[in-house]
Amino acid sequence: MAASPSISGLQGLGPQSQQMLARAGITTVDELRRIGSVAAYCLAKRANAKVSLNLLWGGEPWQQIARLHRTSLLLAVDEYEKND
């Protein structure tokens, strides 16, 4: 079985985002997919003082996120943090 690719190959995640995820223990694409974007954002936020919502958007243009997913993602973050 081949090893999961590193998150460094993901489009839309710059070096800073990759470092923040790595500090949270997320270094492969499989790990990121397994835990999901909301949990990854929350874990990265705990491990890094300067995490912004841009990490949650995952490289998607914020205008598109605002129209389609912003509210549901923010509610999911609140729910995750409440139950964690």
MMTF fields as JSON, N, C-alpha, C and O atoms, coordinates in Angstrom:
{
  "mmtfVersion": "1.0.0",
  "mmtfProducer": "UNKNOWN",
  "numBonds": 335,
  "numAtoms": 336,
  "numGroups": 84,
  "numChains": 1,
  "numModels": 1,
  "chainsPerModel": [1],
  "groupsPerChain": [84],
  "chainIdList": ["A"],
  "bondAtomList": [4, 2, 8, 6, 12, 10, 16, 14, 20, 18, 24, 22, 28, 26, 32, 30, 36, 34, 40, 38, 44, 42, 48, 46, 52, 50, 56, 54, 60, 58, 64, 62, 68, 66, 72, 70, 76, 74, 80, 78, 84, 82, 88, 86, 92, 90, 96, 94, 100, 98, 104, 102, 108, 106, 112, 110, 116, 114, 120, 118, 124, 122, 128, 126, 132, 130, 136, 134, 140, 138, 144, 142, 148, 146, 152, 150, 156, 154, 160, 158, 164, 162, 168, 166, 172, 170, 176, 174, 180, 178, 184, 182, 188, 186, 192, 190, 196, 194, 200, 198, 204, 202, 208, 206, 212, 210, 216, 214, 220, 218, 224, 222, 228, 226, 232, 230, 236, 234, 240, 238, 244, 242, 248, 246, 252, 250, 256, 254, 260, 258, 264, 262, 268, 266, 272, 270, 276, 274, 280, 278, 284, 282, 288, 286, 292, 290, 296, 294, 300, 298, 304, 302, 308, 306, 312, 310, 316, 314, 320, 318, 324, 322, 328, 326, 332, 330],
  "bondOrderList": [1, 1, 1, 1, 1, 1, 1, 1, 1, 1, 1, 1, 1, 1, 1, 1, 1, 1, 1, 1, 1, 1, 1, 1, 1, 1, 1, 1, 1, 1, 1, 1, 1, 1, 1, 1, 1, 1, 1, 1, 1, 1, 1, 1, 1, 1, 1, 1, 1, 1, 1, 1, 1, 1, 1, 1, 1, 1, 1, 1, 1, 1, 1, 1, 1, 1, 1, 1, 1, 1, 1, 1, 1, 1, 1, 1, 1, 1, 1, 1, 1, 1, 1],
  "groupList": [{"groupName": "MET", "atomNameList": ["N", "CA", "C", "O"], "elementList": ["N", "C", "C", "O"], "formalChargeList": [0, 0, 0, 0], "bondAtomList": [1, 0, 2, 1, 3, 2], "bondOrderList": [1, 1, 2], "singleLetterCode": "M", "chemCompType": "L-PEPTIDE LINKING"}, {"groupName": "ALA", "atomNameList": ["N", "CA", "C", "O"], "elementList": ["N", "C", "C", "O"], "formalChargeList": [0, 0, 0, 0], "bondAtomList": [1, 0, 2, 1, 3, 2], "bondOrderList": [1, 1, 2], "singleLetterCode": "A", "chemCompType": "L-PEPTIDE LINKING"}, {"groupName": "SER", "atomNameList": ["N", "CA", "C", "O"], "elementList": ["N", "C", "C", "O"], "formalChargeList": [0, 0, 0, 0], "bondAtomList": [1, 0, 2, 1, 3, 2], "bondOrderList": [1, 1, 2], "singleLetterCode": "S", "chemCompType": "L-PEPTIDE LINKING"}, {"groupName": "PRO", "atomNameList": ["N", "CA", "C", "O"], "elementList": ["N", "C", "C", "O"], "formalChargeList": [0, 0, 0, 0], "bondAtomList": [1, 0, 2, 1, 3, 2], "bondOrderList": [1, 1, 2], "singleLetterCode": "P", "chemCompType": "L-PEPTIDE LINKING"}, {"groupName": "ILE", "atomNameList": ["N", "CA", "C", "O"], "elementList": ["N", "C", "C", "O"], "formalChargeList": [0, 0, 0, 0], "bondAtomList": [1, 0, 2, 1, 3, 2], "bondOrderList": [1, 1, 2], "singleLetterCode": "I", "chemCompType": "L-PEPTIDE LINKING"}, {"groupName": "GLY", "atomNameList": ["N", "CA", "C", "O"], "elementList": ["N", "C", "C", "O"], "formalChargeList": [0, 0, 0, 0], "bondAtomList": [1, 0, 2, 1, 3, 2], "bondOrderList": [1, 1, 2], "singleLetterCode": "G", "chemCompType": "PEPTIDE LINKING"}, {"groupName": "LEU", "atomNameList": ["N", "CA", "C", "O"], "elementList": ["N", "C", "C", "O"], "formalChargeList": [0, 0, 0, 0], "bondAtomList": [1, 0, 2, 1, 3, 2], "bondOrderList": [1, 1, 2], "singleLetterCode": "L", "chemCompType": "L-PEPTIDE LINKING"}, {"groupName": "GLN", "atomNameList": ["N", "CA", "C", "O"], "elementList": ["N", "C", "C", "O"], "formalChargeList": [0, 0, 0, 0], "bondAtomList": [1, 0, 2, 1, 3, 2], "bondOrderList": [1, 1, 2], "singleLetterCode": "Q", "chemCompType": "L-PEPTIDE LINKING"}, {"groupName": "ARG", "atomNameList": ["N", "CA", "C", "O"], "elementList": ["N", "C", "C", "O"], "formalChargeList": [0, 0, 0, 0], "bondAtomList": [1, 0, 2, 1, 3, 2], "bondOrderList": [1, 1, 2], "singleLetterCode": "R", "chemCompType": "L-PEPTIDE LINKING"}, {"groupName": "THR", "atomNameList": ["N", "CA", "C", "O"], "elementList": ["N", "C", "C", "O"], "formalChargeList": [0, 0, 0, 0], "bondAtomList": [1, 0, 2, 1, 3, 2], "bondOrderList": [1, 1, 2], "singleLetterCode": "T", "chemCompType": "L-PEPTIDE LINKING"}, {"groupName": "VAL", "atomNameList": ["N", "CA", "C", "O"], "elementList": ["N", "C", "C", "O"], "formalChargeList": [0, 0, 0, 0], "bondAtomList": [1, 0, 2, 1, 3, 2], "bondOrderList": [1, 1, 2], "singleLetterCode": "V", "chemCompType": "L-PEPTIDE LINKING"}, {"groupName": "ASP", "atomNameList": ["N", "CA", "C", "O"], "elementList": ["N", "C", "C", "O"], "formalChargeList": [0, 0, 0, 0], "bondAtomList": [1, 0, 2, 1, 3, 2], "bondOrderList": [1, 1, 2], "singleLetterCode": "D", "chemCompType": "L-PEPTIDE LINKING"}, {"groupName": "GLU", "atomNameList": ["N", "CA", "C", "O"], "elementList": ["N", "C", "C", "O"], "formalChargeList": [0, 0, 0, 0], "bondAtomList": [1, 0, 2, 1, 3, 2], "bondOrderList": [1, 1, 2], "singleLetterCode": "E", "chemCompType": "L-PEPTIDE LINKING"}, {"groupName": "TYR", "atomNameList": ["N", "CA", "C", "O"], "elementList": ["N", "C", "C", "O"], "formalChargeList": [0, 0, 0, 0], "bondAtomList": [1, 0, 2, 1, 3, 2], "bondOrderList": [1, 1, 2], "singleLetterCode": "Y", "chemCompType": "L-PEPTIDE LINKING"}, {"groupName": "CYS", "atomNameList": ["N", "CA", "C", "O"], "elementList": ["N", "C", "C", "O"], "formalChargeList": [0, 0, 0, 0], "bondAtomList": [1, 0, 2, 1, 3, 2], "bondOrderList": [1, 1, 2], "singleLetterCode": "C", "chemCompType": "L-PEPTIDE LINKING"}, {"groupName": "LYS", "atomNameList": ["N", "CA", "C", "O"], "elementList": ["N", "C", "C", "O"], "formalChargeList": [0, 0, 0, 0], "bondAtomList": [1, 0, 2, 1, 3, 2], "bondOrderList": [1, 1, 2], "singleLetterCode": "K", "chemCompType": "L-PEPTIDE LINKING"}, {"groupName": "ASN", "atomNameList": ["N", "CA", "C", "O"], "elementList": ["N", "C", "C", "O"], "formalChargeList": [0, 0, 0, 0], "bondAtomList": [1, 0, 2, 1, 3, 2], "bondOrderList": [1, 1, 2], "singleLetterCode": "N", "chemCompType": "L-PEPTIDE LINKING"}, {"groupName": "TRP", "atomNameList": ["N", "CA", "C", "O"], "elementList": ["N", "C", "C", "O"], "formalChargeList": [0, 0, 0, 0], "bondAtomList": [1, 0, 2, 1, 3, 2], "bondOrderList": [1, 1, 2], "singleLetterCode": "W", "chemCompType": "L-PEPTIDE LINKING"}, {"groupName": "HIS", "atomNameList": ["N", "CA", "C", "O"], "elementList": ["N", "C", "C", "O"], "formalChargeList": [0, 0, 0, 0], "bondAtomList": [1, 0, 2, 1, 3, 2], "bondOrderList": [1, 1, 2], "singleLetterCode": "H", "chemCompType": "L-PEPTIDE LINKING"}],
  "groupTypeList": [0, 1, 1, 2, 3, 2, 4, 2, 5, 6, 7, 5, 6, 5, 3, 7, 2, 7, 7, 0, 6, 1, 8, 1, 5, 4, 9, 9, 10, 11, 12, 6, 8, 8, 4, 5, 2, 10, 1, 1, 13, 14, 6, 1, 15, 8, 1, 16, 1, 15, 10, 2, 6, 16, 6, 6, 17, 5, 5, 12, 3, 17, 7, 7, 4, 1, 8, 6, 18, 8, 9, 2, 6, 6, 6, 1, 10, 11, 12, 13, 12, 15, 16, 11],
  "groupIdList": [1, 2, 3, 4, 5, 6, 7, 8, 9, 10, 11, 12, 13, 14, 15, 16, 17, 18, 19, 20, 21, 22, 23, 24, 25, 26, 27, 28, 29, 30, 31, 32, 33, 34, 35, 36, 37, 38, 39, 40, 41, 42, 43, 44, 45, 46, 47, 48, 49, 50, 51, 52, 53, 54, 55, 56, 57, 58, 59, 60, 61, 62, 63, 64, 65, 66, 67, 68, 69, 70, 71, 72, 73, 74, 75, 76, 77, 78, 79, 80, 81, 82, 83, 84],
  "secStructList": [7, 7, 7, 7, 7, 5, 4, 4, 4, 7, 6, 6, 7, 7, 2, 2, 2, 2, 2, 2, 2, 2, 2, 6, 6, 7, 7, 5, 2, 2, 2, 2, 2, 2, 2, 2, 2, 2, 2, 2, 2, 2, 2, 2, 2, 2, 2, 7, 6, 6, 7, 7, 2, 2, 2, 2, 2, 6, 6, 1, 7, 2, 2, 2, 2, 2, 2, 2, 6, 2, 2, 2, 2, 2, 2, 2, 2, 2, 2, 2, 2, 2, 2, 7],
  "xCoordList": [0.85, 0.0, 0.894, 1.832, 0.591, 1.389, 1.09, -0.023, 2.108, 1.94, 1.063, 1.062, 0.335, -0.514, 0.344, 1.373, -0.075, 0.704, 0.714, -0.214, 1.767, 1.911, 0.931, 0.546, 0.536, -0.342, 0.352, -0.304, 1.666, 2.396, 1.985, 2.191, 1.411, 0.979, -0.418, -0.864, -1.12, -2.489, -2.508, -1.836, -3.285, -3.437, -4.255, -5.218, -3.88, -4.629, -4.121, -4.565, -3.195, -2.596, -1.161, -0.303, -0.913, 0.431, 1.322, 0.874, 2.581, 3.541, 3.125, 3.311, 2.565, 2.153, 1.022, 1.042, 0.048, -1.062, -0.552, -0.992, 0.372, 0.95, 1.67, 1.55, 2.418, 3.128, 2.146, 2.364, 1.079, 0.082, -0.577, -0.782, -0.907, -1.494, -0.484, -0.842, 0.762, 1.799, 1.973, 2.15, 1.926, 2.026, 0.857, 0.966, -0.257, -1.425, -1.384, -2.305, -0.305, -0.151, -0.764, -0.911, -1.119, -1.753, -0.74, -0.441, -0.217, 0.841, 0.531, 1.23, -0.502, -0.826, -2.249, -3.095, -2.476, -3.802, -4.813, -5.936, -4.429, -5.345, -5.763, -6.932, -4.809, -5.148, -6.145, -7.12, -5.894, -6.778, -8.172, -9.164, -8.258, -9.571, -10.29, -11.502, -9.513, -10.121, -10.766, -11.877, -10.076, -10.639, -11.544, -12.387, -11.383, -12.244, -11.74, -10.91, -12.262, -11.764, -12.083, -11.266, -13.246, -13.632, -12.724, -12.189, -12.553, -11.696, -10.247, -9.556, -9.784, -8.409, -8.215, -7.197, -9.171, -9.095, -9.042, -8.216, -9.902, -9.944, -8.646, -8.134, -8.115, -6.849, -5.709, -4.863, -5.689, -4.646, -4.768, -3.762, -5.992, -6.226, -5.69, -5.148, -5.843, -5.32, -3.797, -3.183, -3.187, -1.736, -0.999, 0.224, -1.73, -1.125, -1.912, -3.135, -1.23, -1.907, -2.5, -3.458, -1.96, -2.366, -3.183, -3.144, -3.909, -4.731, -5.909, -6.594, -6.12, -7.266, -8.284, -8.024, -9.437, -10.475, -10.062, -10.682, -9.035, -8.561, -8.164, -8.311, -7.665, -7.318, -8.575, -8.556, -9.652, -10.913, -11.437, -11.992, -11.264, -11.76, -10.941, -11.423, -9.725, -8.906, -8.554, -8.54, -8.273, -7.854, -8.981, -8.736, -10.206, -11.343, -11.471, -11.221, -11.854, -12.039, -13.083, -14.163, -12.763, -13.669, -15.029, -16.035, -15.082, -16.375, -17.28, -18.479, -16.697, -17.473, -17.91, -19.055, -17.004, -17.338, -18.454, -19.389, -18.362, -19.374, -20.753, -21.742, -20.816, -22.11, -22.633, -23.835, -21.746, -22.195, -22.081, -22.972, -20.99, -20.712, -20.348, -20.248, -20.149, -19.591, -20.377, -19.799, -21.664, -22.473, -22.428, -22.257, -22.579, -22.58, -21.211, -21.139, -20.128, -18.801, -18.581, -18.046, -18.985, -18.809, -19.663, -19.218, -20.869, -21.709, -21.085, -21.143, -20.492, -19.831, -18.625, -18.377, -17.878, -16.743, -17.25, -16.693, -18.293, -18.858, -19.29, -19.012, -19.96, -20.446, -19.261, -19.278, -18.26, -17.076, -16.404, -16.068, -16.213, -15.535, -16.366, -15.812, -17.68, -18.553, -18.472, -18.513, -18.358, -18.373, -16.993, -16.878, -15.965, -14.614, -14.105, -12.974],
  "yCoordList": [-1.186, 0.0, 1.247, 1.351, 2.173, 3.399, 4.347, 4.396, 5.087, 6.077, 7.221, 7.55, 7.807, 8.949, 10.141, 10.397, 10.876, 12.059, 13.11, 13.207, 13.871, 14.961, 16.082, 16.256, 16.833, 17.978, 19.061, 19.973, 18.975, 19.989, 19.992, 20.983, 18.9, 18.831, 19.357, 19.402, 19.755, 20.238, 21.666, 22.553, 21.857, 23.194, 24.039, 23.55, 25.275, 26.176, 26.236, 27.08, 25.35, 25.399, 25.873, 25.15, 27.085, 27.635, 27.081, 26.297, 27.479, 26.973, 27.234, 26.375, 28.409, 28.703, 27.782, 27.272, 27.571, 26.665, 25.252, 24.562, 24.827, 23.492, 23.36, 22.335, 24.389, 24.366, 24.334, 23.615, 25.102, 25.122, 23.755, 23.28, 23.128, 21.788, 20.786, 19.923, 20.896, 19.98, 20.118, 19.116, 21.355, 21.557, 20.899, 20.541, 20.747, 20.078, 18.569, 17.849, 18.092, 16.653, 16.15, 14.942, 17.05, 16.671, 16.91, 18.052, 15.815, 15.953, 15.271, 15.495, 14.443, 13.743, 14.062, 14.484, 13.846, 14.059, 13.124, 13.536, 11.877, 10.925, 11.38, 11.263, 11.901, 12.404, 13.552, 13.607, 14.456, 15.606, 15.165, 15.671, 14.241, 13.739, 12.994, 13.118, 12.214, 11.399, 12.277, 11.994, 13.329, 14.143, 15.254, 15.748, 15.653, 16.678, 18.092, 18.333, 19.003, 20.384, 21.096, 21.874, 20.843, 21.53, 21.102, 21.946, 19.797, 19.309, 19.74, 20.112, 19.692, 20.111, 21.581, 21.943, 22.421, 23.845, 24.03, 24.794, 23.347, 23.499, 23.013, 23.656, 21.895, 21.392, 22.359, 22.628, 22.873, 23.831, 25.114, 25.715, 25.527, 26.742, 26.582, 27.526, 25.396, 25.133, 25.127, 25.552, 24.643, 24.486, 25.733, 25.816, 26.689, 27.875, 29.12, 29.154, 30.115, 31.336, 32.152, 32.895, 32.033, 32.936, 32.276, 32.733, 31.23, 30.582, 31.488, 32.006, 31.663, 32.463, 31.558, 30.383, 32.124, 31.363, 30.947, 30.058, 31.569, 31.159, 29.688, 29.025, 29.172, 27.759, 26.901, 25.856, 27.333, 26.596, 26.585, 25.585, 27.683, 27.765, 26.865, 26.482, 26.525, 25.587, 26.003, 25.172, 27.261, 27.719, 28.137, 28.642, 27.932, 28.384, 29.899, 30.444, 30.581, 32.036, 32.377, 31.787, 33.325, 33.639, 34.104, 33.9, 34.726, 35.175, 33.978, 34.016, 32.926, 31.717, 31.058, 30.622, 30.987, 30.404, 31.209, 30.632, 32.537, 33.389, 33.097, 33.067, 32.884, 32.627, 31.234, 31.05, 30.257, 28.869, 28.158, 27.395, 28.4, 27.523, 28.217, 27.547, 29.507, 30.185, 29.888, 29.467, 30.103, 29.926, 28.492, 28.256, 27.534, 26.134, 25.727, 24.965, 26.22, 25.903, 26.517, 25.86, 27.755, 28.402, 27.727, 27.579, 27.321, 26.585, 25.234, 24.793, 24.584, 23.299, 23.475, 22.624, 24.559, 24.843, 25.05, 24.487, 25.847, 26.07, 24.754, 24.506, 23.93, 22.633, 21.734, 21.101, 21.678, 20.851, 21.315, 20.5, 22.62, 23.145, 22.949, 22.761, 22.988, 22.759, 21.321, 21.067, 20.391, 18.976, 18.384, 17.202, 19.167, 18.651, 18.804, 18.417],
  "zCoordList": [0.0, 0.0, 0.0, 0.79, -0.884, -1.005, 0.154, 0.678, 0.53, 1.6, 1.104, -0.082, 2.009, 1.678, 1.289, 1.914, 0.258, -0.116, 0.993, 1.795, 1.012, 1.975, 1.636, 0.479, 2.651, 2.418, 1.613, 1.109, 1.483, 0.721, -0.749, -1.45, -1.212, -2.596, -2.842, -3.988, -1.793, -1.96, -2.48, -1.954, -3.513, -4.062, -3.084, -2.493, -2.919, -2.055, -0.626, 0.151, -0.266, 1.072, 0.922, 0.416, 1.365, 1.293, 2.378, 3.214, 2.373, 3.362, 4.806, 5.669, 5.076, 6.459, 6.908, 8.028, 6.047, 6.377, 6.6, 7.52, 5.76, 5.915, 7.254, 7.925, 7.644, 8.924, 10.093, 11.068, 9.999, 11.073, 11.223, 12.34, 10.107, 10.167, 10.722, 11.525, 10.302, 10.801, 12.312, 13.004, 12.835, 14.291, 15.021, 16.194, 14.316, 14.898, 14.658, 15.043, 14.015, 13.793, 12.5, 12.313, 11.617, 10.351, 9.237, 8.887, 8.687, 7.685, 6.362, 5.375, 6.327, 5.078, 4.635, 5.424, 3.357, 2.788, 3.446, 3.736, 3.682, 4.321, 5.716, 6.084, 6.494, 7.84, 7.738, 8.487, 6.815, 6.641, 6.224, 6.749, 5.298, 4.859, 5.974, 6.146, 6.73, 7.796, 8.873, 9.322, 9.28, 10.356, 9.859, 10.609, 8.609, 8.031, 8.286, 9.162, 7.502, 7.541, 8.853, 9.346, 9.417, 10.654, 11.806, 12.525, 11.979, 13.061, 12.833, 13.781, 11.582, 11.27, 11.63, 12.221, 11.283, 11.622, 13.139, 13.639, 13.865, 15.331, 15.975, 16.891, 15.508, 16.046, 15.727, 16.579, 14.516, 14.138, 14.951, 15.328, 15.218, 16.006, 17.428, 18.003, 17.986, 19.326, 19.347, 20.326, 18.263, 18.214, 17.723, 17.836, 17.185, 16.582, 16.963, 16.823, 17.432, 17.882, 16.737, 16.951, 15.541, 14.464, 13.362, 12.22, 13.665, 12.64, 12.302, 13.183, 11.01, 10.568, 9.891, 9.633, 9.612, 8.929, 7.52, 6.936, 6.97, 5.65, 5.625, 4.598, 6.743, 6.808, 6.689, 6.038, 7.308, 7.223, 5.8, 5.345, 5.105, 3.718, 2.796, 1.73, 3.181, 2.432, 1.024, 0.116, 0.831, -0.479, -1.402, -2.498, -0.969, -1.775, -1.643, -0.568, -2.708, -2.607, -1.546, -1.522, -0.675, 0.435, -0.071, 0.608, -1.254, -1.785, -2.065, -1.789, -2.612, -2.887, -1.584, -1.457, -0.625, 0.678, 1.336, 1.891, 1.277, 1.897, 1.325, 2.057, 0.028, -0.609, -0.306, -0.116, -0.26, -0.235, 1.105, 1.478, 1.838, 2.982, 4.285, 5.313, 4.289, 5.46, 6.739, 7.741, 6.704, 7.913, 8.409, 9.605, 7.51, 7.95, 8.498, 9.463, 7.903, 8.427, 9.808, 10.701, 9.983, 11.291, 12.361, 13.499, 12.015, 12.964, 13.305, 14.453, 12.318, 12.56, 13.483, 14.337, 13.325, 14.21, 15.632, 16.574, 15.796, 17.125, 17.772, 18.945, 17.006, 17.517, 17.899, 18.955, 17.063, 17.346, 18.64, 19.499, 18.772, 19.963, 21.212, 22.295, 21.088, 22.236, 22.739, 23.943, 21.805, 22.144, 22.376, 22.703, 22.218, 22.363, 23.773, 24.067]
}
